[in-house]
């Protein structure tokens, strides 16, 4: 798996910057929680950011820039429900 660099976001949103930054810090094949992304964006009001994190993750997954997983397996970004995690594509 290639390292994901924050610059790879192309100057995207603070959510994209946080997401790709956290992915770059994690080991290959490891995933991050949407909560960690939200906390990186706004530590005090992170719960308010969760819906935006989800929307951003879905958009990035549709572009094959991140993988949304459920129970450790890739999930369809158009139909997944419930608890999920994010990881860099292989």
C-alpha positions in Angstrom: 0.0 0.0 0.0 1.3 3.4 -0.9 1.7 6.0 1.9 -1.2 8.5 1.9 0.2 12.1 2.2 -1.9 15.0 3.4 -0.8 16.9 0.3 -2.6 14.2 -1.7 -5.9 16.0 -0.8 -5.1 18.7 -3.4 -5.9 21.4 -0.8 -9.2 19.9 0.2 -11.4 20.6 3.1 -10.2 20.4 6.8 -12.0 17.1 7.0 -10.0 15.7 4.0 -6.8 17.1 5.4 -7.5 15.5 8.8 -8.6 12.2 7.3 -5.6 11.8 5.1 -3.2 13.0 7.8 -4.5 10.3 10.2 -4.3 7.6 7.5 -0.7 8.6 6.8 0.1 8.2 10.6 -1.5 4.7 10.8 0.3 1.6 9.6 -0.3 -0.1 6.3 -3.7 -1.8 6.3 -4.9 -0.1 9.5 -8.1 1.8 9.7 -9.2 4.9 11.5 -12.6 5.8 13.1 -14.7 8.7 11.8 -14.7 9.9 15.4 -10.9 10.4 15.3 -11.3 12.5 12.1 -14.0 14.6 13.7 -11.9 15.1 16.8 -9.0 16.2 14.7 -11.1 18.8 13.0 -12.9 20.1 16.1 -11.9 18.6 19.4 -14.6 20.3 21.4 -17.6 20.0 19.1 -16.6 16.8 17.3 -20.0 15.3 17.4 -21.3 18.1 15.2 -18.7 17.3 12.6 -19.6 13.5 12.3 -22.2 13.9 9.6 -19.8 15.9 7.5 -17.1 13.3 8.0 -19.5 10.6 6.8 -20.5 12.6 3.7 -16.8 13.4 2.9 -15.9 9.7 3.4 -18.7 8.6 1.1 -17.5 11.0 -1.6 -13.9 10.0 -1.3 -14.9 6.3 -1.4 -16.8 6.9 -4.6 -13.6 8.3 -6.0 -11.6 5.3 -4.7 -9.5 7.5 -2.5 -10.5 5.8 0.7 -12.2 2.5 1.6 -15.2 2.4 4.0 -15.2 -0.8 6.0 -17.7 -2.6 8.2 -16.6 -5.6 10.3 -13.2 -5.3 8.6 -14.5 -5.8 5.1 -15.1 -3.1 2.3 -18.6 -1.7 2.3 -20.5 -0.2 -0.6 -20.3 3.6 0.0 -23.8 4.0 -1.5 -25.6 1.5 0.8 -23.7 0.9 4.0 -25.3 1.6 7.4 -24.2 1.7 11.0 -20.7 1.7 12.5 -17.9 2.1 10.0 -14.1 2.7 9.7 -11.9 4.2 7.1 -8.7 3.0 5.5 -6.5 3.8 2.6 -7.0 1.8 -0.6 -4.6 -1.1 -1.2 
